[in-house]
Amino acid sequence: MHHLPLEALRAFISIYELQSYTAAAQQLNRSQPAISLQLQRLEELLGVSLLSRSGGRIHLTPAGSELLEQARQLLGLNDQIIARFTEPSVSGQVRLGIPSEFASKILPQVLGQFAQAYPNVSLSVTSALSKDLLKDEQAHFDLVIALKEPDKRTMRSGMVILKQEPLVWVGAQHEIQHGQEPLPLVVAPEGCIYRRRALTALRQANIAARISFTNADFSGLTAAIESGLGLTVLAQSTVPDNLARLQRSGTTALPELGEVNVAMWQADADNQAARQLAQFIQERI
């Protein structure tokens, strides 16, 4: 009977999520040729191609899409078992700061797995705009996940890039066919990367726009979009199931938005619980 190599599954997930063989190798403390070889052997074992390149991006093949979530679940179970029997003594408190769209869409499952593996760690989670989380990081948080522009000059000391996320236009399911002029936007307050990227892309494309609704709370923004008040921009993996990714608004083709870095910053390397959570998150998103 064949067995799936867990490290090859980690390589597959990291290559896709970081959109880079080099970044995946750095994250997993391997050489780039070793990461490429792990993926090749996994594809040979399964008899399918898992990743492809086009348009400067790494894409999942149909087989890769089918494997991705199952691979995450398998690795999650493996890591929970290892943590439960090898590091049960980890305890303490971790104050985590995270953008609300990631808190509501991605992290509940990750934090749930962490809580099961480390029952003696107390988690305190605060959601806010990335700029506010980073502004107060030293005073309030042990660990911060934040959105950063791809420009490496904006990266702070101690930050690591978890992955690159494509940005997408998002609107209500029932409003996809109905374009409006100027284009109504539902956005967070000034300083939000999504807001800045949307306005810049529309201006460069000579598409008229107006801000129809502003709210810092993610649930408030999504409710406004679902009500048909306008469009917004989000990281691809955070789009709620009740909203739609858009390429057009009526007859207007919406411009490309590029990508954004999802980065993580840790305050104190001596906080064992925070260090363990940082590793846990890094391996899953």
C-alpha positions as CSV (number, residue, x, y, z in Angstrom):
1,M,0.0,0.0,0.0
2,H,1.3,3.5,-0.9
3,H,1.5,6.2,1.8
4,L,1.2,9.9,1.1
5,P,4.4,11.7,2.1
6,L,3.4,14.5,4.5
7,E,6.4,16.7,3.7
8,A,5.5,16.6,0.0
9,L,2.0,17.7,0.9
10,R,3.4,20.6,2.8
11,A,5.6,21.5,-0.1
12,F,2.6,21.4,-2.5
13,I,0.5,23.6,-0.2
14,S,3.3,26.1,0.4
15,I,4.2,26.5,-3.3
16,Y,0.6,27.3,-4.2
17,E,-0.1,29.6,-1.3
18,L,3.1,31.5,-1.4
19,Q,3.1,31.5,-5.3
20,S,6.8,30.7,-5.2
21,Y,9.1,27.7,-5.0
22,T,11.8,29.9,-3.4
23,A,9.5,31.2,-0.7
24,A,8.1,27.7,0.0
25,A,11.7,26.4,0.4
26,Q,12.4,29.3,2.9
27,Q,9.3,28.6,4.8
28,L,9.9,24.9,5.1
29,N,13.7,25.2,5.7
30,R,14.5,23.3,2.5
31,S,16.4,24.0,-0.7
32,Q,14.5,25.0,-3.8
33,P,15.5,21.8,-5.6
34,A,14.4,19.7,-2.7
35,I,10.9,21.4,-2.7
36,S,10.6,20.8,-6.5
37,L,11.6,17.2,-6.1
38,Q,9.0,16.6,-3.3
39,L,6.3,18.0,-5.6
40,Q,7.5,15.9,-8.5
41,R,7.4,12.7,-6.4
42,L,4.0,13.5,-5.1
43,E,2.7,14.0,-8.6
44,E,4.3,10.7,-9.7
45,L,2.8,8.9,-6.8
46,L,-0.7,10.2,-7.5
47,G,-0.3,10.0,-11.3
48,V,-1.6,13.5,-11.9
49,S,-0.3,17.1,-12.3
50,L,-1.1,19.3,-9.3
51,L,0.2,22.8,-10.3
52,S,0.6,24.7,-13.5
53,R,2.0,28.1,-14.5
54,S,0.3,30.8,-16.5
55,G,0.1,34.6,-16.5
56,G,3.0,34.8,-14.0
57,R,1.0,32.8,-11.4
58,I,1.0,29.3,-10.1
59,H,-2.4,27.7,-10.5
60,L,-4.1,24.5,-9.2
61,T,-5.0,21.9,-11.8
62,P,-8.4,20.2,-11.3
63,A,-6.6,17.4,-9.4
64,G,-4.7,20.0,-7.3
65,S,-8.0,21.7,-6.4
66,E,-9.4,18.4,-5.3
67,L,-6.3,17.6,-3.2
68,L,-5.7,21.0,-1.5
69,E,-8.4,20.9,1.2
70,Q,-7.9,17.2,1.9
71,A,-4.1,17.8,2.3
72,R,-4.7,20.6,4.7
73,Q,-7.0,18.4,6.8
74,L,-4.5,15.5,6.8
75,L,-1.6,17.8,7.9
76,G,-3.8,19.4,10.5
77,L,-4.7,16.0,12.1
78,N,-1.0,15.0,11.9
79,D,0.1,18.2,13.7
80,Q,-2.6,17.9,16.3
81,I,-1.5,14.4,17.2
82,I,2.2,15.4,17.3
83,A,1.5,18.5,19.4
84,R,-0.8,16.6,21.8
85,F,1.8,13.9,22.7
86,T,5.1,15.8,22.4
87,E,4.3,19.3,23.6
88,P,1.4,19.1,26.1
89,S,3.1,21.4,28.6
90,V,2.9,24.6,26.4
91,S,0.8,27.2,28.3
92,G,0.3,30.9,28.6
93,Q,-1.5,33.7,26.9
94,V,-1.4,34.9,23.3
95,R,-2.9,38.2,22.2
96,L,-3.5,37.9,18.5
97,G,-4.3,40.8,16.2
98,I,-5.8,40.0,12.8
99,P,-7.8,41.7,10.0
100,S,-11.5,40.9,10.5
101,E,-12.0,39.3,7.1
102,F,-9.3,36.7,7.9
103,A,-10.7,36.2,11.4
104,S,-14.1,35.4,10.1
105,K,-13.3,33.4,6.9
106,I,-10.0,31.6,7.6
107,L,-8.8,31.4,11.2
108,P,-11.8,29.9,13.1
109,Q,-10.7,26.4,11.9
110,V,-7.0,27.1,12.4
111,L,-7.5,28.5,15.9
112,G,-9.9,25.6,16.7
113,Q,-7.2,23.1,15.8
114,F,-4.6,25.0,17.9
115,A,-6.9,25.1,20.9
116,Q,-7.4,21.4,20.7
117,A,-3.7,20.7,20.4
118,Y,-2.7,23.2,23.1
119,P,-5.6,23.3,25.7
120,N,-3.5,25.2,28.2
121,V,-3.0,28.3,26.0
122,S,-5.4,31.2,26.4
123,L,-6.1,33.1,23.1
124,S,-7.3,36.7,23.0
125,V,-8.2,37.8,19.4
126,T,-8.7,41.4,18.3
127,S,-9.8,42.3,14.7
128,A,-9.1,45.6,13.1
129,L,-7.6,47.2,10.0
130,S,-4.0,46.2,9.3
131,K,-2.7,49.8,9.8
132,D,-4.3,50.0,13.3
133,L,-3.0,46.5,14.3
134,L,0.6,47.4,13.2
135,K,0.4,50.9,14.8
136,D,-0.3,49.4,18.2
137,E,1.5,46.1,17.8
138,Q,4.2,46.6,20.5
139,A,1.7,47.8,23.1
140,H,-1.1,45.3,22.7
141,F,-0.2,42.2,20.7
142,D,2.0,39.1,21.0
143,L,1.3,38.2,17.4
144,V,-0.1,40.2,14.4
145,I,-1.3,39.1,11.0
146,A,-1.6,42.0,8.6
147,L,-1.9,42.9,5.0
148,K,1.2,44.6,3.5
149,E,2.0,46.0,0.0
150,P,4.3,43.7,-2.0
151,D,7.0,46.3,-1.9
152,K,9.7,44.8,0.4
153,R,10.6,48.3,1.7
154,T,7.3,48.3,3.6
155,M,8.2,45.2,5.6
156,R,9.2,45.6,9.2
157,S,11.9,43.8,11.1
158,G,10.7,40.5,12.4
159,M,7.9,40.1,9.8
160,V,7.5,37.0,7.7
161,I,5.3,36.7,4.6
162,L,2.8,33.9,5.0
163,K,1.5,34.1,1.4
164,Q,0.6,36.3,-1.5
165,E,-3.1,36.8,-2.1
166,P,-4.7,38.0,-5.4
167,L,-7.2,40.8,-4.9
168,V,-10.6,40.5,-6.5
169,W,-13.7,42.6,-7.0
170,V,-16.7,41.5,-4.9
171,G,-20.4,42.2,-5.2
172,A,-23.8,40.9,-4.4
173,Q,-24.9,37.7,-6.3
174,H,-28.1,39.4,-7.6
175,E,-26.3,42.6,-8.7
176,I,-23.8,41.1,-11.1
177,Q,-25.5,42.1,-14.3
178,H,-26.4,45.7,-13.2
179,G,-23.8,48.3,-13.8
180,Q,-24.0,51.8,-12.3
181,E,-22.2,55.0,-13.2
182,P,-20.3,56.2,-11.3
183,L,-19.3,52.8,-9.8
184,P,-20.5,52.7,-6.2
185,L,-17.9,51.4,-3.7
186,V,-18.3,49.9,-0.2
187,V,-15.0,50.4,1.6
188,A,-13.3,50.6,4.9
189,P,-11.9,54.0,6.2
190,E,-8.8,55.7,4.9
191,G,-5.6,53.6,5.3
192,C,-7.2,50.3,4.1
193,I,-5.2,48.6,1.5
194,Y,-8.3,47.3,-0.3
195,R,-9.7,50.8,-0.5
196,R,-6.5,52.3,-1.8
197,R,-6.0,49.6,-4.4
198,A,-9.6,49.9,-5.7
199,L,-9.4,53.6,-6.1
200,T,-6.0,53.5,-7.7
201,A,-7.0,50.8,-10.2
202,L,-10.2,52.6,-11.2
203,R,-8.5,55.9,-11.6
204,Q,-5.8,54.3,-13.8
205,A,-8.6,52.7,-15.9
206,N,-10.5,56.0,-16.2
207,I,-13.6,54.5,-14.5
208,A,-15.7,56.9,-12.5
209,A,-16.4,55.8,-9.0
210,R,-17.9,57.1,-5.8
211,I,-17.8,55.8,-2.2
212,S,-21.4,54.9,-1.3
213,F,-20.7,53.2,2.1
214,T,-17.9,53.3,4.6
215,N,-17.5,50.9,7.6
216,A,-14.5,49.4,9.4
217,D,-16.4,46.3,10.5
218,F,-16.2,43.4,8.0
219,S,-19.7,42.2,8.8
220,G,-21.1,45.7,8.2
221,L,-19.3,45.9,4.8
222,T,-20.5,42.5,3.6
223,A,-24.1,43.3,4.7
224,A,-23.9,46.6,2.7
225,I,-22.6,44.7,-0.4
226,E,-25.3,42.0,-0.1
227,S,-27.9,44.8,0.0
228,G,-26.6,46.1,-3.3
229,L,-25.0,49.3,-2.1
230,G,-21.9,48.7,-4.1
231,L,-18.7,46.7,-4.9
232,T,-15.6,46.2,-2.8
233,V,-12.1,44.6,-3.1
234,L,-11.0,41.6,-0.9
235,A,-8.3,39.1,-0.8
236,Q,-9.4,36.1,-2.8
237,S,-9.5,33.6,0.0
238,T,-11.6,35.8,2.2
239,V,-14.6,36.3,-0.1
240,P,-17.8,35.2,1.8
241,D,-19.9,32.4,0.3
242,N,-22.9,34.7,-0.1
243,L,-21.0,37.2,-2.3
244,A,-19.7,36.9,-5.8
245,R,-16.3,37.6,-7.4
246,L,-16.8,39.9,-10.3
247,Q,-14.9,40.7,-13.5
248,R,-17.5,43.1,-14.9
249,S,-20.1,45.6,-13.6
250,G,-22.7,45.7,-16.2
251,T,-20.9,46.4,-19.5
252,T,-17.8,47.8,-17.7
253,A,-14.8,45.5,-17.4
254,L,-13.2,45.9,-14.0
255,P,-9.5,46.5,-13.8
256,E,-6.9,44.0,-12.5
257,L,-6.0,44.7,-8.8
258,G,-2.7,42.8,-8.4
259,E,-1.7,41.0,-5.2
260,V,-1.1,41.8,-1.5
261,N,1.2,40.1,1.1
262,V,-0.3,38.5,4.1
263,A,2.4,39.0,6.7
264,M,3.0,38.0,10.4
265,W,4.9,39.8,13.1
266,Q,5.8,38.3,16.5
267,A,6.6,40.6,19.5
268,D,8.5,38.3,21.9
269,A,10.5,35.3,20.8
270,D,10.5,34.1,24.4
271,N,6.8,33.7,24.5
272,Q,6.6,29.9,23.9
273,A,2.8,29.9,23.3
274,A,3.0,32.8,20.8
275,R,5.9,31.1,19.0
276,Q,3.9,27.9,18.8
277,L,0.8,29.6,17.4
278,A,3.0,31.5,14.9
279,Q,4.4,28.2,13.6
280,F,0.9,26.7,13.6
281,I,-0.5,29.6,11.5
282,Q,2.5,29.7,9.2
283,E,2.0,26.0,8.3
284,R,-1.7,26.5,7.5
285,I,-2.1,29.8,5.8
